[in-house]
Amino acid sequence: DTAVSQTPKYLVTQMGNDKSIKCEQNLGHDTMYWYKQDSKKFLKIMFSYNNKELIINETVPNRFSPKSPDKAHLNLHINSLELGDSAVYFCASSRRGADTQYFGPGTRLTVL
Amino acid sequence: AQTVTQSQPEMSVQEAETVTLSCTYDTSENNYYLFWYKQPPSRQMILVIRQEAYKQQNATENRFSVNFQKAAKSFSLKISDSQLGDTAMYFCAFMRLGRGSTLGRLYFGRGTQLTVWP
């Protein structure tokens, strides 16, 4: 059973397009996160949600919008994609805000 | 702001040997967690070990153990009996506890690429 899953695993798209990445966790956790891993493998948090409420909203362009329909899902929608958005995006979840985070397999986004 | 420093961008070790990866961090907090995650070529981020700052005893998980020196703000990872499957990027990470808008935020180091060779 996959604990934290993301779809798609790979996403190749043109500049200017809008795309979404979906994340689901079946661990019963209350908190979910989005991280971005750049080309140098540096990981940085983007957002976190606790029970559908936005908790962390890091300084990211407002083209990025997270949506949490329920506490098991956290999707990431990106408008007007730019070349610099190319990265690996990781979803993670934890039992509560301050606890061990478990990561999904990542989505490699390539913007051409 | 919390910073995490991994001073060794790359390391290599022969199979069955022991290797230690270094990590230092900077914080004014007293209550926090420290983690090591590994990222093999498959890209998956896998939890290796967690250390609670209030515990004096060093955490251990099978072949993986840490040397946590709170006063020195040092958190190194020792891998014993290295295996080929340990080849991965290893990330040290810090999480403050308590309340506030940064609760739950993981601060990562830049990683150490470990290669285990036969």
Interface residues (C-beta under 8 A of the other chain):
Chain A: T31 Y33 Y35 K40 K41 F42 L43 K44 I45 S48 N50 I55 I56 V88 F90 A92 S94 R96 G97 A98 D99 T100 Q101 Y102 F103 P105 G106 R108
Chain B: Y33 F35 Y37 Q39 S42 R43 Q44 M45 I46 L47 R50 M89 F91 M95 R96 L97 G98 S101 T102 L103 G104 R105 L106 F108 R110 G111
